[in-house]
C-alpha cells in the first residue's frame, strides 16, 4: 500500500511539473512566477532535509515515526 502512495505522489509530481512548465511557457511573467514558486519549494525541501531532527522535536514527532 505504501508503494502505491509513493507511486501516486510521483505521478502527481510529474503532472504538476509538466503543468507548471506549460504555464511558464505562456508568458514571461508567468515564467518568473513559476520560477519563484520552484525556488521556494527547493529552499523549503533543502531546509527540511537539514533541519529534520530539530523540526521533529518542534512538531512533537518521534524520530522513529519520522
C-alpha positions in Angstrom: 0.0 0.0 0.0 2.8 2.4 0.8 4.4 1.7 -2.6 1.1 2.7 -4.2 1.1 6.0 -2.3 4.7 6.7 -3.3 3.8 5.9 -7.0 0.8 8.2 -6.8 2.9 11.1 -5.3 5.5 10.6 -8.1 2.9 10.7 -10.8 1.2 13.7 -9.2 4.6 15.5 -9.1 5.3 14.7 -12.7 1.9 16.1 -13.7 2.4 19.2 -11.6 5.8 19.8 -13.0 4.6 19.5 -16.6 1.7 21.8 -15.8 4.0 24.4 -14.3 6.3 24.2 -17.3 3.4 24.7 -19.7 2.2 27.7 -17.7 5.7 29.1 -17.6 5.9 28.9 -21.4 2.8 31.0 -21.9 4.1 34.4 -20.7 7.4 35.8 -19.4 5.7 37.0 -16.2 4.3 33.5 -15.7 7.8 32.1 -16.1 9.0 34.4 -13.3 6.1 33.4 -11.0 6.7 29.7 -11.6 10.5 30.1 -11.1 9.8 31.9 -7.8 7.5 29.1 -6.8 10.0 26.4 -7.7 12.8 28.2 -5.9 10.7 28.5 -2.7 9.9 24.8 -2.9 13.6 23.9 -3.4 14.6 26.0 -0.4 11.8 24.5 1.8 12.8 21.0 0.7 16.5 21.6 1.4 15.8 23.1 4.8 13.6 20.2 5.7 16.4 17.8 5.0 18.9 19.9 7.1 16.5 20.6 10.0 14.6 17.3 10.2 15.6 16.4 13.8 15.0 19.9 15.2 11.7 20.1 13.4 10.6 16.7 14.7 11.1 18.0 18.2 9.1 21.1 17.4 6.3 19.2 15.9 6.5 16.5 18.6 7.1 13.7 16.2 9.4 10.9 17.4 12.5 10.1 15.2 11.3 6.5 14.8 8.0 7.8 13.3 9.8 10.2 11.1 
